[in-house]
Amino acid sequence: MWPENPIRFCPHCGQSLDHPKSLVNLFWTATTDVYFCWCYHCHWRGEITPVERVESAEVVEEGSMAMPGLAPSSPYLH
């Protein structure tokens, strides 16, 4: 059975990709699903790869007390 298409809207203009002239095509690279999309409304095209997990570092802005216990003069805030 084919997986259900999780791509519903154009990431560029926000219009629905359900238009009969828009295209959402699934292909695979190794074990990764990749969706090639073309939007009829704005003519954007590109590949979208679903991501299961994202890890990112939090950036502490200067003068921010985002990290309790660090004084404003802490070298970690500069």
TADASUL-V210110 format. One record per helix or strand of 2 or more residues. SS is the DSSP state (h for helix, s for strand). FROM is the first residue (numbers start at 1). TO is the last residue. If there is no record, write none. Layout:
ss->SS from->FROM to->TO
ss->SS from->FROM to->TO
This chain:
ss->s from->23 to->29
ss->s from->32 to->38
ss->s from->45 to->48
ss->h from->75 to->77
